[in-house]
């Protein structure tokens, strides 16, 4: 199990990342969540810079009841842009961060995943499932790059 101490984010992260834009309608985000069982999407601006993250919780938050309406108008809300509900300035990690630290960050924050930035560029996402996969590999005495 000591092998886990050597694991880095880049050893377990997902490199092929689906993203969205601040102007995309929430209906598109919902469709991606449904089709891929994702919990969040990084939000990139026109210059491919990370400007936020939109999560299933953010999407649900858009439907909270308020004084204006007893039942939120589904179709109207789904037309809203991602920028109205996304989490700005999300917590991020680097590819060379130790997985032990990311495990702590995930547990402490309650987050399900973090965008992975290398020099400001989005290079992946590391999720709870990725960390669990690293733990399982380490428990089998596998080094980070070992098959």
C-alpha positions, -999 to +999 in steps of 0.1 A: +000+000+000+030+023+004+030+025-034+002+050-031+026+075-017+043+077-051+011+082-071+006+116-087-025+131-103-012+125-138-010+087-130-048+084-126-065+115-141-088+115-171-071+133-199-099+134-225-122+159-209-156+171-221-160+209-215-186+235-220-186+273-225-201+301-203-227+308-231-239+272-235-275+267-224-281+245-194-300+221-216-268+212-233-251+206-199-280+184-188-277+163-220-240+158-214-246+148-178-272+123-188-253+108-217-220+104-198-230+102-161-207+131-154-210+151-122-193+182-135-179+199-166-151+224-168-162+257-183-137+272-208-138+307-223-130+315-260-093+315-251-096+280-237-090+293-201-108+277-172-133+302-159-155+278-138-170+245-133-207+235-136-219+206-115-251+187-112-256+206-079-253+239-097-279+227-122-303+217-094-297+250-076-311+268-106-344+251-098-348+263-062-382+275-053-385+313-047-411+339-041-415+345-079-427+310-087-440+281-068-428+257-095-397+267-114-403+271-151-383+242-165-380+253-201-370+288-192-343+277-168-329+252-193-323+281-217-302+300-192-264+302-199-240+282-179-224+314-166-255+321-145-251+289-124-214+278-127-190+279-098-163+305-106-127+301-095-129+264-089-103+245-069-078+230-092-048+207-089-017+201-110-007+169-128+023+165-105+003+169-072+006+139-049-026+118-049-025+116-011-030+154-010-058+153-036-075+125-016-075+149+014-087+178-007-116+157-021-127+146+013-123+179+030-142+199+003-168+172-005-160+178-042-164+150-066-136+161-089-110+188-097-099+202-130-062+195-136-042+226-148-007+226-162+006+261-166-030+274-168-040+249-194-067+223-187-050+189-192-075+166-174-099+160-145-092+139-114-123+124-097-131+104-067-132+073-089-097+080-102-083+083-067-101+051-057-086+033-088-051+045-076-057+032-041-068-002-055-037-004-077-015+005-048-032-021-026-022-047-053+014-034-049+014-018-083+036+011-089+021+042-107+032+033-142+030-005-138+004-024-158 
